[in-house]
Amino acid sequence: MINILKLVGAKVRDIRKQKGLSQEQLGEKSGFQFSYIGSLERGEANISLKNLDKIADGLDVNIHEFFSFSNELEHLNINKEPYLIEIIELLLKLEVSDLKKVKVILNEIFN
């Protein structure tokens, strides 16, 4: 499963570094402690949109830039896509009771 907090945090870190700012400097510009910036960048903080907007202002970027993941996601799905499509097509043909069985089986195999 894709962790949106880690993706957004990594994007904040990348933009901060491109701007030549430390976590402390970004914290000062956006009104947060540097430790909060660090936890955000590690994907540990469940940031609100208001706070993300403050971070965007501190970095002088539009908030939508934090959600541009095409480069980050390419490596995740490039080889999986044909298999995922085929699996989804098979699953769509099943009844709900059979889908529950598939879920149990997959959990047993992969967890």
Secondary structure as UniProt FT lines:
FT   HELIX           4..18
FT   TURN            19..20
FT   HELIX           23..30
FT   HELIX           34..41
FT   TURN            42..43
FT   HELIX           49..59
FT   HELIX           63..67
FT   HELIX           70..77
FT   TURN            78..80
FT   HELIX           81..92
FT   HELIX           96..110
//
